[in-house]
Amino acid sequence: MNKRQLRKWHRLLAPIIFLPLFATAFTGVAYRVGRTWFNAPPEVGKFLLYIHQGTFLGQDLRVFYVLLNGLGVIAMLISGIVMTGIFRSKRIPD
């Protein structure tokens, strides 16, 4: 796969992966900070974990939510690293 195709796939997948990943990260941080620093009530914690863990999708789809979140992060990470050219064998002169 050449760099142009990789950029195309990265650009296509990034907005799709953003929303669930952002929801997971935001609710995870909000839960920990809210419970630890602000002494948030358990009901708030339950609601945040409900979103964070994908429980709103039901028992069967919850596994896919977590799996696709993880695979999405890995795909974005790998494609982003490859696009930077860090592992290029030729050195481009400055």
PyMOL Python script that loads the backbone (N, CA, C, O; Angstrom):
from pymol import cmd

cmd.read_pdbstr("""\
ATOM      1  N   MET A   1       0.860  -1.182   0.000  1.00  0.00           N
ATOM      2  CA  MET A   1       0.000   0.000   0.000  1.00  0.00           C
ATOM      3  C   MET A   1       0.897   1.233   0.000  1.00  0.00           C
ATOM      4  O   MET A   1       1.774   1.382   0.852  1.00  0.00           O
ATOM      5  N   ASN A   2       0.666   2.101  -0.956  1.00  0.00           N
ATOM      6  CA  ASN A   2       1.502   3.291  -1.010  1.00  0.00           C
ATOM      7  C   ASN A   2       0.983   4.360  -0.036  1.00  0.00           C
ATOM      8  O   ASN A   2      -0.085   4.228   0.562  1.00  0.00           O
ATOM      9  N   LYS A   3       1.776   5.405   0.090  1.00  0.00           N
ATOM     10  CA  LYS A   3       1.461   6.447   1.075  1.00  0.00           C
ATOM     11  C   LYS A   3       0.146   7.159   0.777  1.00  0.00           C
ATOM     12  O   LYS A   3      -0.578   7.533   1.699  1.00  0.00           O
ATOM     13  N   ARG A   4      -0.162   7.345  -0.483  1.00  0.00           N
ATOM     14  CA  ARG A   4      -1.396   8.033  -0.866  1.00  0.00           C
ATOM     15  C   ARG A   4      -2.624   7.217  -0.449  1.00  0.00           C
ATOM     16  O   ARG A   4      -3.589   7.772   0.076  1.00  0.00           O
ATOM     17  N   GLN A   5      -2.586   5.917  -0.681  1.00  0.00           N
ATOM     18  CA  GLN A   5      -3.695   5.053  -0.267  1.00  0.00           C
ATOM     19  C   GLN A   5      -3.816   5.018   1.253  1.00  0.00           C
ATOM     20  O   GLN A   5      -4.919   5.037   1.799  1.00  0.00           O
ATOM     21  N   LEU A   6      -2.671   4.967   1.926  1.00  0.00           N
ATOM     22  CA  LEU A   6      -2.678   4.943   3.391  1.00  0.00           C
ATOM     23  C   LEU A   6      -3.288   6.227   3.945  1.00  0.00           C
ATOM     24  O   LEU A   6      -4.083   6.190   4.885  1.00  0.00           O
ATOM     25  N   ARG A   7      -2.912   7.361   3.359  1.00  0.00           N
ATOM     26  CA  ARG A   7      -3.493   8.637   3.779  1.00  0.00           C
ATOM     27  C   ARG A   7      -5.001   8.655   3.557  1.00  0.00           C
ATOM     28  O   ARG A   7      -5.755   9.159   4.390  1.00  0.00           O
ATOM     29  N   LYS A   8      -5.424   8.110   2.446  1.00  0.00           N
ATOM     30  CA  LYS A   8      -6.850   8.053   2.126  1.00  0.00           C
ATOM     31  C   LYS A   8      -7.606   7.227   3.167  1.00  0.00           C
ATOM     32  O   LYS A   8      -8.649   7.653   3.661  1.00  0.00           O
ATOM     33  N   TRP A   9      -7.083   6.052   3.499  1.00  0.00           N
ATOM     34  CA  TRP A   9      -7.728   5.200   4.513  1.00  0.00           C
ATOM     35  C   TRP A   9      -7.721   5.861   5.886  1.00  0.00           C
ATOM     36  O   TRP A   9      -8.710   5.804   6.616  1.00  0.00           O
ATOM     37  N   HIS A  10      -6.611   6.480   6.227  1.00  0.00           N
ATOM     38  CA  HIS A  10      -6.497   7.158   7.513  1.00  0.00           C
ATOM     39  C   HIS A  10      -7.530   8.290   7.602  1.00  0.00           C
ATOM     40  O   HIS A  10      -8.211   8.439   8.617  1.00  0.00           O
ATOM     41  N   ARG A  11      -7.634   9.071   6.546  1.00  0.00           N
ATOM     42  CA  ARG A  11      -8.581  10.181   6.503  1.00  0.00           C
ATOM     43  C   ARG A  11     -10.027   9.686   6.548  1.00  0.00           C
ATOM     44  O   ARG A  11     -10.893  10.346   7.122  1.00  0.00           O
ATOM     45  N   LEU A  12     -10.287   8.531   5.944  1.00  0.00           N
ATOM     46  CA  LEU A  12     -11.634   7.956   5.938  1.00  0.00           C
ATOM     47  C   LEU A  12     -12.010   7.406   7.311  1.00  0.00           C
ATOM     48  O   LEU A  12     -13.133   7.606   7.773  1.00  0.00           O
ATOM     49  N   LEU A  13     -11.087   6.721   7.958  1.00  0.00           N
ATOM     50  CA  LEU A  13     -11.391   6.061   9.234  1.00  0.00           C
ATOM     51  C   LEU A  13     -11.343   6.995  10.443  1.00  0.00           C
ATOM     52  O   LEU A  13     -12.051   6.768  11.424  1.00  0.00           O
ATOM     53  N   ALA A  14     -10.530   8.026  10.387  1.00  0.00           N
ATOM     54  CA  ALA A  14     -10.342   8.894  11.555  1.00  0.00           C
ATOM     55  C   ALA A  14     -11.644   9.492  12.090  1.00  0.00           C
ATOM     56  O   ALA A  14     -11.861   9.425  13.300  1.00  0.00           O
ATOM     57  N   PRO A  15     -12.518  10.068  11.275  1.00  0.00           N
ATOM     58  CA  PRO A  15     -13.759  10.628  11.835  1.00  0.00           C
ATOM     59  C   PRO A  15     -14.695   9.559  12.400  1.00  0.00           C
ATOM     60  O   PRO A  15     -15.434   9.812  13.352  1.00  0.00           O
ATOM     61  N   ILE A  16     -14.658   8.363  11.806  1.00  0.00           N
ATOM     62  CA  ILE A  16     -15.512   7.278  12.287  1.00  0.00           C
ATOM     63  C   ILE A  16     -15.042   6.806  13.654  1.00  0.00           C
ATOM     64  O   ILE A  16     -15.855   6.534  14.537  1.00  0.00           O
ATOM     65  N   ILE A  17     -13.749   6.710  13.824  1.00  0.00           N
ATOM     66  CA  ILE A  17     -13.178   6.208  15.073  1.00  0.00           C
ATOM     67  C   ILE A  17     -13.198   7.278  16.164  1.00  0.00           C
ATOM     68  O   ILE A  17     -13.207   6.953  17.351  1.00  0.00           O
ATOM     69  N   PHE A  18     -13.205   8.540  15.769  1.00  0.00           N
ATOM     70  CA  PHE A  18     -13.105   9.633  16.734  1.00  0.00           C
ATOM     71  C   PHE A  18     -14.220   9.621  17.784  1.00  0.00           C
ATOM     72  O   PHE A  18     -13.944   9.712  18.980  1.00  0.00           O
ATOM     73  N   LEU A  19     -15.457   9.511  17.348  1.00  0.00           N
ATOM     74  CA  LEU A  19     -16.579   9.654  18.279  1.00  0.00           C
ATOM     75  C   LEU A  19     -16.583   8.600  19.395  1.00  0.00           C
ATOM     76  O   LEU A  19     -16.635   8.976  20.566  1.00  0.00           O
ATOM     77  N   PRO A  20     -16.530   7.310  19.086  1.00  0.00           N
ATOM     78  CA  PRO A  20     -16.508   6.340  20.188  1.00  0.00           C
ATOM     79  C   PRO A  20     -15.243   6.433  21.040  1.00  0.00           C
ATOM     80  O   PRO A  20     -15.289   6.241  22.255  1.00  0.00           O
ATOM     81  N   LEU A  21     -14.122   6.728  20.398  1.00  0.00           N
ATOM     82  CA  LEU A  21     -12.879   6.846  21.157  1.00  0.00           C
ATOM     83  C   LEU A  21     -12.912   8.055  22.083  1.00  0.00           C
ATOM     84  O   LEU A  21     -12.479   7.976  23.233  1.00  0.00           O
ATOM     85  N   PHE A  22     -13.429   9.174  21.578  1.00  0.00           N
ATOM     86  CA  PHE A  22     -13.548  10.367  22.409  1.00  0.00           C
ATOM     87  C   PHE A  22     -14.498  10.121  23.579  1.00  0.00           C
ATOM     88  O   PHE A  22     -14.210  10.514  24.709  1.00  0.00           O
ATOM     89  N   ALA A  23     -15.631   9.470  23.307  1.00  0.00           N
ATOM     90  CA  ALA A  23     -16.598   9.170  24.370  1.00  0.00           C
ATOM     91  C   ALA A  23     -15.957   8.292  25.440  1.00  0.00           C
ATOM     92  O   ALA A  23     -16.148   8.528  26.633  1.00  0.00           O
ATOM     93  N   THR A  24     -15.206   7.296  25.024  1.00  0.00           N
ATOM     94  CA  THR A  24     -14.549   6.397  25.974  1.00  0.00           C
ATOM     95  C   THR A  24     -13.496   7.137  26.798  1.00  0.00           C
ATOM     96  O   THR A  24     -13.455   7.005  28.021  1.00  0.00           O
ATOM     97  N   ALA A  25     -12.655   7.905  26.133  1.00  0.00           N
ATOM     98  CA  ALA A  25     -11.596   8.622  26.842  1.00  0.00           C
ATOM     99  C   ALA A  25     -12.170   9.692  27.773  1.00  0.00           C
ATOM    100  O   ALA A  25     -11.748   9.808  28.924  1.00  0.00           O
ATOM    101  N   PHE A  26     -13.126  10.466  27.278  1.00  0.00           N
ATOM    102  CA  PHE A  26     -13.701  11.544  28.079  1.00  0.00           C
ATOM    103  C   PHE A  26     -14.412  11.011  29.322  1.00  0.00           C
ATOM    104  O   PHE A  26     -14.223  11.527  30.423  1.00  0.00           O
ATOM    105  N   THR A  27     -15.225   9.983  29.138  1.00  0.00           N
ATOM    106  CA  THR A  27     -15.960   9.454  30.296  1.00  0.00           C
ATOM    107  C   THR A  27     -15.029   8.750  31.279  1.00  0.00           C
ATOM    108  O   THR A  27     -15.273   8.767  32.485  1.00  0.00           O
ATOM    109  N   GLY A  28     -13.967   8.134  30.771  1.00  0.00           N
ATOM    110  CA  GLY A  28     -13.000   7.497  31.677  1.00  0.00           C
ATOM    111  C   GLY A  28     -12.282   8.516  32.548  1.00  0.00           C
ATOM    112  O   GLY A  28     -12.133   8.320  33.754  1.00  0.00           O
ATOM    113  N   VAL A  29     -11.843   9.597  31.936  1.00  0.00           N
ATOM    114  CA  VAL A  29     -11.171  10.662  32.686  1.00  0.00           C
ATOM    115  C   VAL A  29     -12.157  11.362  33.622  1.00  0.00           C
ATOM    116  O   VAL A  29     -11.833  11.641  34.776  1.00  0.00           O
ATOM    117  N   ALA A  30     -13.364  11.644  33.118  1.00  0.00           N
ATOM    118  CA  ALA A  30     -14.372  12.316  33.947  1.00  0.00           C
ATOM    119  C   ALA A  30     -14.748  11.465  35.157  1.00  0.00           C
ATOM    120  O   ALA A  30     -14.949  11.991  36.251  1.00  0.00           O
ATOM    121  N   TYR A  31     -14.843  10.167  34.961  1.00  0.00           N
ATOM    122  CA  TYR A  31     -15.166   9.276  36.079  1.00  0.00           C
ATOM    123  C   TYR A  31     -14.078   9.345  37.152  1.00  0.00           C
ATOM    124  O   TYR A  31     -14.362   9.560  38.330  1.00  0.00           O
ATOM    125  N   ARG A  32     -12.831   9.159  36.723  1.00  0.00           N
ATOM    126  CA  ARG A  32     -11.741   9.111  37.701  1.00  0.00           C
ATOM    127  C   ARG A  32     -11.564  10.447  38.415  1.00  0.00           C
ATOM    128  O   ARG A  32     -11.427  10.486  39.637  1.00  0.00           O
ATOM    129  N   VAL A  33     -11.567  11.540  37.654  1.00  0.00           N
ATOM    130  CA  VAL A  33     -11.386  12.872  38.247  1.00  0.00           C
ATOM    131  C   VAL A  33     -12.588  13.227  39.115  1.00  0.00           C
ATOM    132  O   VAL A  33     -12.429  13.756  40.215  1.00  0.00           O
ATOM    133  N   GLY A  34     -13.776  12.939  38.625  1.00  0.00           N
ATOM    134  CA  GLY A  34     -14.991  13.260  39.387  1.00  0.00           C
ATOM    135  C   GLY A  34     -15.066  12.518  40.711  1.00  0.00           C
ATOM    136  O   GLY A  34     -15.419  13.100  41.737  1.00  0.00           O
ATOM    137  N   ARG A  35     -14.738  11.246  40.689  1.00  0.00           N
ATOM    138  CA  ARG A  35     -14.811  10.451  41.933  1.00  0.00           C
ATOM    139  C   ARG A  35     -13.669  10.805  42.889  1.00  0.00           C
ATOM    140  O   ARG A  35     -13.878  10.886  44.099  1.00  0.00           O
ATOM    141  N   THR A  36     -12.476  11.013  42.358  1.00  0.00           N
ATOM    142  CA  THR A  36     -11.322  11.243  43.215  1.00  0.00           C
ATOM    143  C   THR A  36     -11.248  12.681  43.733  1.00  0.00           C
ATOM    144  O   THR A  36     -11.109  12.892  44.938  1.00  0.00           O
ATOM    145  N   TRP A  37     -11.338  13.652  42.862  1.00  0.00           N
ATOM    146  CA  TRP A  37     -11.141  15.038  43.255  1.00  0.00           C
ATOM    147  C   TRP A  37     -12.416  15.727  43.718  1.00  0.00           C
ATOM    148  O   TRP A  37     -12.394  16.516  44.663  1.00  0.00           O
ATOM    149  N   PHE A  38     -13.524  15.430  43.054  1.00  0.00           N
ATOM    150  CA  PHE A  38     -14.745  16.179  43.333  1.00  0.00           C
ATOM    151  C   PHE A  38     -15.788  15.391  44.105  1.00  0.00           C
ATOM    152  O   PHE A  38     -16.898  15.876  44.323  1.00  0.00           O
ATOM    153  N   ASN A  39     -15.440  14.184  44.517  1.00  0.00           N
ATOM    154  CA  ASN A  39     -16.338  13.367  45.332  1.00  0.00           C
ATOM    155  C   ASN A  39     -17.726  13.244  44.686  1.00  0.00           C
ATOM    156  O   ASN A  39     -18.746  13.417  45.354  1.00  0.00           O
ATOM    157  N   ALA A  40     -17.752  12.950  43.402  1.00  0.00           N
ATOM    158  CA  ALA A  40     -19.013  12.828  42.661  1.00  0.00           C
ATOM    159  C   ALA A  40     -19.832  11.679  43.234  1.00  0.00           C
ATOM    160  O   ALA A  40     -19.267  10.674  43.665  1.00  0.00           O
ATOM    161  N   PRO A  41     -21.141  11.812  43.244  1.00  0.00           N
ATOM    162  CA  PRO A  41     -22.002  10.743  43.773  1.00  0.00           C
ATOM    163  C   PRO A  41     -21.914   9.480  42.909  1.00  0.00           C
ATOM    164  O   PRO A  41     -21.588   9.554  41.724  1.00  0.00           O
ATOM    165  N   PRO A  42     -22.205   8.335  43.502  1.00  0.00           N
ATOM    166  CA  PRO A  42     -22.124   7.065  42.761  1.00  0.00           C
ATOM    167  C   PRO A  42     -23.013   7.022  41.517  1.00  0.00           C
ATOM    168  O   PRO A  42     -22.687   6.328  40.555  1.00  0.00           O
ATOM    169  N   GLU A  43     -24.131   7.753  41.522  1.00  0.00           N
ATOM    170  CA  GLU A  43     -25.023   7.746  40.354  1.00  0.00           C
ATOM    171  C   GLU A  43     -24.321   8.345  39.128  1.00  0.00           C
ATOM    172  O   GLU A  43     -24.482   7.862  38.007  1.00  0.00           O
ATOM    173  N   VAL A  44     -23.548   9.396  39.365  1.00  0.00           N
ATOM    174  CA  VAL A  44     -22.794  10.016  38.270  1.00  0.00           C
ATOM    175  C   VAL A  44     -21.749   9.031  37.758  1.00  0.00           C
ATOM    176  O   VAL A  44     -21.554   8.888  36.551  1.00  0.00           O
ATOM    177  N   GLY A  45     -21.084   8.360  38.683  1.00  0.00           N
ATOM    178  CA  GLY A  45     -20.085   7.361  38.306  1.00  0.00           C
ATOM    179  C   GLY A  45     -20.689   6.222  37.506  1.00  0.00           C
ATOM    180  O   GLY A  45     -20.095   5.763  36.531  1.00  0.00           O
ATOM    181  N   LYS A  46     -21.859   5.766  37.907  1.00  0.00           N
ATOM    182  CA  LYS A  46     -22.534   4.688  37.174  1.00  0.00           C
ATOM    183  C   LYS A  46     -22.876   5.122  35.752  1.00  0.00           C
ATOM    184  O   LYS A  46     -22.705   4.361  34.800  1.00  0.00           O
ATOM    185  N   PHE A  47     -23.365   6.361  35.622  1.00  0.00           N
ATOM    186  CA  PHE A  47     -23.714   6.867  34.300  1.00  0.00           C
ATOM    187  C   PHE A  47     -22.480   6.976  33.404  1.00  0.00           C
ATOM    188  O   PHE A  47     -22.522   6.595  32.234  1.00  0.00           O
ATOM    189  N   LEU A  48     -21.380   7.498  33.958  1.00  0.00           N
ATOM    190  CA  LEU A  48     -20.155   7.631  33.169  1.00  0.00           C
ATOM    191  C   LEU A  48     -19.605   6.267  32.747  1.00  0.00           C
ATOM    192  O   LEU A  48     -19.165   6.100  31.610  1.00  0.00           O
ATOM    193  N   LEU A  49     -19.630   5.297  33.657  1.00  0.00           N
ATOM    194  CA  LEU A  49     -19.161   3.960  33.311  1.00  0.00           C
ATOM    195  C   LEU A  49     -20.093   3.276  32.317  1.00  0.00           C
ATOM    196  O   LEU A  49     -19.649   2.464  31.506  1.00  0.00           O
ATOM    197  N   TYR A  50     -21.373   3.598  32.377  1.00  0.00           N
ATOM    198  CA  TYR A  50     -22.357   3.063  31.434  1.00  0.00           C
ATOM    199  C   TYR A  50     -21.973   3.443  30.004  1.00  0.00           C
ATOM    200  O   TYR A  50     -22.066   2.627  29.087  1.00  0.00           O
ATOM    201  N   ILE A  51     -21.545   4.676  29.831  1.00  0.00           N
ATOM    202  CA  ILE A  51     -21.102   5.135  28.511  1.00  0.00           C
ATOM    203  C   ILE A  51     -19.691   4.620  28.210  1.00  0.00           C
ATOM    204  O   ILE A  51     -19.425   4.140  27.109  1.00  0.00           O
ATOM    205  N   HIS A  52     -18.808   4.720  29.174  1.00  0.00           N
ATOM    206  CA  HIS A  52     -17.401   4.349  29.003  1.00  0.00           C
ATOM    207  C   HIS A  52     -17.233   2.900  28.547  1.00  0.00           C
ATOM    208  O   HIS A  52     -16.417   2.614  27.671  1.00  0.00           O
ATOM    209  N   GLN A  53     -17.988   2.009  29.126  1.00  0.00           N
ATOM    210  CA  GLN A  53     -17.843   0.586  28.835  1.00  0.00           C
ATOM    211  C   GLN A  53     -18.721   0.110  27.683  1.00  0.00           C
ATOM    212  O   GLN A  53     -18.641  -1.053  27.290  1.00  0.00           O
ATOM    213  N   GLY A  54     -19.551   0.982  27.142  1.00  0.00           N
ATOM    214  CA  GLY A  54     -20.408   0.597  26.024  1.00  0.00           C
ATOM    215  C   GLY A  54     -21.610  -0.221  26.441  1.00  0.00           C
ATOM    216  O   GLY A  54     -22.187  -0.931  25.618  1.00  0.00           O
ATOM    217  N   THR A  55     -21.998  -0.140  27.700  1.00  0.00           N
ATOM    218  CA  THR A  55     -23.125  -0.910  28.211  1.00  0.00           C
ATOM    219  C   THR A  55     -24.431  -0.527  27.523  1.00  0.00           C
ATOM    220  O   THR A  55     -25.350  -1.342  27.450  1.00  0.00           O
ATOM    221  N   PHE A  56     -24.522   0.689  27.024  1.00  0.00           N
ATOM    222  CA  PHE A  56     -25.733   1.160  26.355  1.00  0.00           C
ATOM    223  C   PHE A  56     -26.044   0.349  25.095  1.00  0.00           C
ATOM    224  O   PHE A  56     -27.169   0.394  24.598  1.00  0.00           O
ATOM    225  N   LEU A  57     -25.069  -0.385  24.576  1.00  0.00           N
ATOM    226  CA  LEU A  57     -25.274  -1.197  23.380  1.00  0.00           C
ATOM    227  C   LEU A  57     -25.833  -2.584  23.689  1.00  0.00           C
ATOM    228  O   LEU A  57     -26.226  -3.308  22.775  1.00  0.00           O
ATOM    229  N   GLY A  58     -25.871  -2.957  24.954  1.00  0.00           N
ATOM    230  CA  GLY A  58     -26.325  -4.296  25.325  1.00  0.00           C
ATOM    231  C   GLY A  58     -25.146  -5.235  25.503  1.00  0.00           C
ATOM    232  O   GLY A  58     -24.020  -4.917  25.123  1.00  0.00           O
ATOM    233  N   GLN A  59     -25.414  -6.378  26.077  1.00  0.00           N
ATOM    234  CA  GLN A  59     -24.361  -7.334  26.425  1.00  0.00           C
ATOM    235  C   GLN A  59     -23.616  -7.846  25.188  1.00  0.00           C
ATOM    236  O   GLN A  59     -22.394  -7.991  25.219  1.00  0.00           O
ATOM    237  N   ASP A  60     -24.339  -8.119  24.108  1.00  0.00           N
ATOM    238  CA  ASP A  60     -23.700  -8.712  22.925  1.00  0.00           C
ATOM    239  C   ASP A  60     -22.841  -7.720  22.154  1.00  0.00           C
ATOM    240  O   ASP A  60     -21.729  -8.056  21.746  1.00  0.00           O
ATOM    241  N   LEU A  61     -23.334  -6.512  21.949  1.00  0.00           N
ATOM    242  CA  LEU A  61     -22.591  -5.527  21.159  1.00  0.00           C
ATOM    243  C   LEU A  61     -21.490  -4.834  21.942  1.00  0.00           C
ATOM    244  O   LEU A  61     -20.599  -4.224  21.351  1.00  0.00           O
ATOM    245  N   ARG A  62     -21.540  -4.919  23.251  1.00  0.00           N
ATOM    246  CA  ARG A  62     -20.536  -4.276  24.103  1.00  0.00           C
ATOM    247  C   ARG A  62     -19.131  -4.795  23.786  1.00  0.00           C
ATOM    248  O   ARG A  62     -18.166  -4.030  23.772  1.00  0.00           O
ATOM    249  N   VAL A  63     -19.026  -6.091  23.533  1.00  0.00           N
ATOM    250  CA  VAL A  63     -17.725  -6.691  23.217  1.00  0.00           C
ATOM    251  C   VAL A  63     -17.169  -6.098  21.929  1.00  0.00           C
ATOM    252  O   VAL A  63     -15.977  -5.805  21.842  1.00  0.00           O
ATOM    253  N   PHE A  64     -18.028  -5.921  20.928  1.00  0.00           N
ATOM    254  CA  PHE A  64     -17.582  -5.357  19.658  1.00  0.00           C
ATOM    255  C   PHE A  64     -17.189  -3.889  19.803  1.00  0.00           C
ATOM    256  O   PHE A  64     -16.260  -3.425  19.142  1.00  0.00           O
ATOM    257  N   TYR A  65     -17.890  -3.163  20.663  1.00  0.00           N
ATOM    258  CA  TYR A  65     -17.560  -1.753  20.911  1.00  0.00           C
ATOM    259  C   TYR A  65     -16.139  -1.642  21.449  1.00  0.00           C
ATOM    260  O   TYR A  65     -15.343  -0.837  20.965  1.00  0.00           O
ATOM    261  N   VAL A  66     -15.835  -2.441  22.435  1.00  0.00           N
ATOM    262  CA  VAL A  66     -14.495  -2.409  23.036  1.00  0.00           C
ATOM    263  C   VAL A  66     -13.451  -2.890  22.029  1.00  0.00           C
ATOM    264  O   VAL A  66     -12.382  -2.294  21.905  1.00  0.00           O
ATOM    265  N   LEU A  67     -13.763  -3.965  21.313  1.00  0.00           N
ATOM    266  CA  LEU A  67     -12.824  -4.509  20.335  1.00  0.00           C
ATOM    267  C   LEU A  67     -12.546  -3.516  19.213  1.00  0.00           C
ATOM    268  O   LEU A  67     -11.390  -3.287  18.855  1.00  0.00           O
ATOM    269  N   LEU A  68     -13.597  -2.931  18.659  1.00  0.00           N
ATOM    270  CA  LEU A  68     -13.409  -1.976  17.565  1.00  0.00           C
ATOM    271  C   LEU A  68     -12.738  -0.689  18.028  1.00  0.00           C
ATOM    272  O   LEU A  68     -11.998  -0.069  17.265  1.00  0.00           O
ATOM    273  N   ASN A  69     -12.985  -0.286  19.260  1.00  0.00           N
ATOM    274  CA  ASN A  69     -12.272   0.869  19.808  1.00  0.00           C
ATOM    275  C   ASN A  69     -10.771   0.591  19.848  1.00  0.00           C
ATOM    276  O   ASN A  69      -9.969   1.420  19.416  1.00  0.00           O
ATOM    277  N   GLY A  70     -10.403  -0.557  20.358  1.00  0.00           N
ATOM    278  CA  GLY A  70      -8.993  -0.925  20.450  1.00  0.00           C
ATOM    279  C   GLY A  70      -8.341  -1.079  19.089  1.00  0.00           C
ATOM    280  O   GLY A  70      -7.238  -0.580  18.867  1.00  0.00           O
ATOM    281  N   LEU A  71      -9.017  -1.770  18.172  1.00  0.00           N
ATOM    282  CA  LEU A  71      -8.472  -1.949  16.824  1.00  0.00           C
ATOM    283  C   LEU A  71      -8.369  -0.615  16.084  1.00  0.00           C
ATOM    284  O   LEU A  71      -7.436  -0.398  15.310  1.00  0.00           O
ATOM    285  N   GLY A  72      -9.331   0.273  16.327  1.00  0.00           N
ATOM    286  CA  GLY A  72      -9.289   1.591  15.711  1.00  0.00           C
ATOM    287  C   GLY A  72      -8.092   2.400  16.169  1.00  0.00           C
ATOM    288  O   GLY A  72      -7.438   3.064  15.365  1.00  0.00           O
ATOM    289  N   VAL A  73      -7.809   2.342  17.454  1.00  0.00           N
ATOM    290  CA  VAL A  73      -6.646   3.054  17.984  1.00  0.00           C
ATOM    291  C   VAL A  73      -5.362   2.491  17.374  1.00  0.00           C
ATOM    292  O   VAL A  73      -4.476   3.245  16.974  1.00  0.00           O
ATOM    293  N   ILE A  74      -5.270   1.178  17.309  1.00  0.00           N
ATOM    294  CA  ILE A  74      -4.073   0.551  16.746  1.00  0.00           C
ATOM    295  C   ILE A  74      -3.915   0.923  15.268  1.00  0.00           C
ATOM    296  O   ILE A  74      -2.812   1.239  14.823  1.00  0.00           O
ATOM    297  N   ALA A  75      -5.015   0.886  14.509  1.00  0.00           N
ATOM    298  CA  ALA A  75      -4.952   1.235  13.082  1.00  0.00           C
ATOM    299  C   ALA A  75      -4.526   2.679  12.886  1.00  0.00           C
ATOM    300  O   ALA A  75      -3.687   2.965  12.032  1.00  0.00           O
ATOM    301  N   MET A  76      -5.094   3.599  13.670  1.00  0.00           N
ATOM    302  CA  MET A  76      -4.730   5.008  13.543  1.00  0.00           C
ATOM    303  C   MET A  76      -3.269   5.236  13.938  1.00  0.00           C
ATOM    304  O   MET A  76      -2.563   6.026  13.312  1.00  0.00           O
ATOM    305  N   LEU A  77      -2.835   4.545  14.966  1.00  0.00           N
ATOM    306  CA  LEU A  77      -1.457   4.679  15.430  1.00  0.00           C
ATOM    307  C   LEU A  77      -0.478   4.183  14.375  1.00  0.00           C
ATOM    308  O   LEU A  77       0.487   4.873  14.047  1.00  0.00           O
ATOM    309  N   ILE A  78      -0.722   3.002  13.849  1.00  0.00           N
ATOM    310  CA  ILE A  78       0.193   2.432  12.857  1.00  0.00           C
ATOM    311  C   ILE A  78       0.203   3.271  11.583  1.00  0.00           C
ATOM    312  O   ILE A  78       1.270   3.599  11.064  1.00  0.00           O
ATOM    313  N   SER A  79      -0.983   3.618  11.078  1.00  0.00           N
ATOM    314  CA  SER A  79      -1.009   4.404   9.840  1.00  0.00           C
ATOM    315  C   SER A  79      -0.396   5.789  10.051  1.00  0.00           C
ATOM    316  O   SER A  79       0.265   6.313   9.154  1.00  0.00           O
ATOM    317  N   GLY A  80      -0.607   6.378  11.213  1.00  0.00           N
ATOM    318  CA  GLY A  80      -0.005   7.676  11.501  1.00  0.00           C
ATOM    319  C   GLY A  80       1.506   7.610  11.584  1.00  0.00           C
ATOM    320  O   GLY A  80       2.199   8.492  11.076  1.00  0.00           O
ATOM    321  N   ILE A  81       2.016   6.575  12.217  1.00  0.00           N
ATOM    322  CA  ILE A  81       3.471   6.413  12.328  1.00  0.00           C
ATOM    323  C   ILE A  81       4.089   6.169  10.955  1.00  0.00           C
ATOM    324  O   ILE A  81       5.129   6.739  10.627  1.00  0.00           O
ATOM    325  N   VAL A  82       3.449   5.327  10.158  1.00  0.00           N
ATOM    326  CA  VAL A  82       3.976   5.044   8.823  1.00  0.00           C
ATOM    327  C   VAL A  82       3.981   6.309   7.974  1.00  0.00           C
ATOM    328  O   VAL A  82       4.934   6.552   7.234  1.00  0.00           O
ATOM    329  N   MET A  83       2.934   7.115   8.072  1.00  0.00           N
ATOM    330  CA  MET A  83       2.869   8.342   7.278  1.00  0.00           C
ATOM    331  C   MET A  83       3.930   9.361   7.680  1.00  0.00           C
ATOM    332  O   MET A  83       4.337  10.180   6.856  1.00  0.00           O
ATOM    333  N   THR A  84       4.383   9.324   8.931  1.00  0.00           N
ATOM    334  CA  THR A  84       5.418  10.273   9.338  1.00  0.00           C
ATOM    335  C   THR A  84       6.753   9.967   8.696  1.00  0.00           C
ATOM    336  O   THR A  84       7.585  10.862   8.547  1.00  0.00           O
ATOM    337  N   GLY A  85       6.974   8.720   8.311  1.00  0.00           N
ATOM    338  CA  GLY A  85       8.225   8.346   7.670  1.00  0.00           C
ATOM    339  C   GLY A  85       9.352   8.089   8.646  1.00  0.00           C
ATOM    340  O   GLY A  85      10.522   8.129   8.262  1.00  0.00           O
ATOM    341  N   ILE A  86       9.027   7.829   9.890  1.00  0.00           N
ATOM    342  CA  ILE A  86      10.058   7.583  10.904  1.00  0.00           C
ATOM    343  C   ILE A  86      10.926   6.382  10.534  1.00  0.00           C
ATOM    344  O   ILE A  86      12.133   6.387  10.775  1.00  0.00           O
ATOM    345  N   PHE A  87      10.317   5.364   9.955  1.00  0.00           N
ATOM    346  CA  PHE A  87      11.044   4.132   9.660  1.00  0.00           C
ATOM    347  C   PHE A  87      11.522   4.061   8.212  1.00  0.00           C
ATOM    348  O   PHE A  87      11.754   2.972   7.687  1.00  0.00           O
ATOM    349  N   ARG A  88      11.668   5.205   7.574  1.00  0.00           N
ATOM    350  CA  ARG A  88      12.154   5.265   6.204  1.00  0.00           C
ATOM    351  C   ARG A  88      13.631   4.891   6.178  1.00  0.00           C
ATOM    352  O   ARG A  88      14.393   5.308   7.050  1.00  0.00           O
ATOM    353  N   SER A  89      14.032   4.121   5.201  1.00  0.00           N
ATOM    354  CA  SER A  89      15.436   3.690   5.152  1.00  0.00           C
ATOM    355  C   SER A  89      16.355   4.787   4.620  1.00  0.00           C
ATOM    356  O   SER A  89      17.511   4.874   5.035  1.00  0.00           O
ATOM    357  N   LYS A  90      15.858   5.629   3.705  1.00  0.00           N
ATOM    358  CA  LYS A  90      16.684   6.714   3.175  1.00  0.00           C
ATOM    359  C   LYS A  90      16.512   7.957   4.034  1.00  0.00           C
ATOM    360  O   LYS A  90      15.411   8.273   4.483  1.00  0.00           O
ATOM    361  N   ARG A  91      17.575   8.628   4.246  1.00  0.00           N
ATOM    362  CA  ARG A  91      17.564   9.880   4.998  1.00  0.00           C
ATOM    363  C   ARG A  91      17.409  11.023   4.007  1.00  0.00           C
ATOM    364  O   ARG A  91      18.177  11.111   3.049  1.00  0.00           O
ATOM    365  N   ILE A  92      16.449  11.886   4.214  1.00  0.00           N
ATOM    366  CA  ILE A  92      16.250  13.044   3.347  1.00  0.00           C
ATOM    367  C   ILE A  92      17.134  14.173   3.861  1.00  0.00           C
ATOM    368  O   ILE A  92      17.043  14.530   5.036  1.00  0.00           O
ATOM    369  N   PRO A  93      17.990  14.748   3.007  1.00  0.00           N
ATOM    370  CA  PRO A  93      18.869  15.845   3.466  1.00  0.00           C
ATOM    371  C   PRO A  93      18.068  17.090   3.825  1.00  0.00           C
ATOM    372  O   PRO A  93      17.033  17.381   3.224  1.00  0.00           O
ATOM    373  N   ASP A  94      18.566  17.811   4.809  1.00  0.00           N
ATOM    374  CA  ASP A  94      17.893  19.043   5.279  1.00  0.00           C
ATOM    375  C   ASP A  94      18.073  20.163   4.349  1.00  0.00           C
ATOM    376  O   ASP A  94      17.572  21.259   4.599  1.00  0.00           O
TER     377      ASP A  94
END
""", "prot")
cmd.dss("prot")
cmd.show_as("cartoon", "prot")
cmd.util.cbc("prot")
cmd.orient("prot")
